[in-house]
Amino acid sequence: MNKVWDDYDTSKDGRLDYEESKAFINDSFGSGAMPMPEKDLKAMFDKIDIDGSGKISKGEMSAFLLQLTKF
């Protein structure tokens, strides 16, 4: 996860802001050449950003990915 995180954390602050996370979300959950609609991107970002800080931490991302694997 650290390698992937470093690729998307362009500000190198250890967290993904909304703009940084858009690329991650589209690459991970989009459908190839069709990017996810903006409203869906924002909804997913808000779901992952548990503390509402406007940035996603590795812990928040890990919790989100763990939820996905439970289905």
CORVEN-V30593 format. One record per residue. N is the residue number from 1. SS is DSSP state (H for helix, E for strand, - for the rest). OMEGA is omega as a letter, one per 20 degrees, with the letter a starting at -180 (none if undefined). D_FIRST is the distance of its C-alpha to the first C-alpha in whole Angstrom. Layout:
((N | SS | OMEGA | D_FIRST) (N | SS | OMEGA | D_FIRST))
//
This chain:
((1 | - | a | 0) (2 | H | r | 4) (3 | H | r | 6) (4 | H | a | 5) (5 | H | a | 6) (6 | H | r | 9) (7 | H | a | 10) (8 | H | a | 11) (9 | - | a | 12) (10 | - | r | 15) (11 | - | r | 17) (12 | - | r | 15) (13 | - | r | 16) (14 | - | a | 12) (15 | - | r | 13) (16 | E | r | 13) (17 | E | a | 17) (18 | H | a | 18) (19 | H | r | 19) (20 | H | a | 15) (21 | H | r | 14) (22 | H | r | 17) (23 | H | r | 15) (24 | H | a | 12) (25 | H | r | 14) (26 | H | a | 17) (27 | H | a | 14) (28 | H | a | 13) (29 | H | r | 16) (30 | - | a | 19) (31 | E | r | 21) (32 | - | a | 21) (33 | - | a | 24) (34 | E | r | 25) (35 | - | r | 22) (36 | - | r | 22) (37 | - | a | 25) (38 | H | a | 25) (39 | H | r | 26) (40 | H | r | 23) (41 | H | a | 21) (42 | H | r | 22) (43 | H | r | 22) (44 | H | r | 19) (45 | H | a | 18) (46 | H | r | 20) (47 | H | a | 19) (48 | H | a | 16) (49 | - | a | 17) (50 | - | a | 19) (51 | - | r | 21) (52 | - | a | 22) (53 | - | a | 21) (54 | - | r | 20) (55 | E | a | 17) (56 | E | r | 14) (57 | - | r | 12) (58 | H | r | 9) (59 | H | r | 11) (60 | H | r | 13) (61 | H | r | 10) (62 | H | r | 9) (63 | H | r | 13) (64 | H | a | 13) (65 | H | r | 11) (66 | H | r | 13) (67 | H | a | 16) (68 | H | a | 15) (69 | H | r | 15) (70 | - | a | 18) (71 | - | none | 20))
//
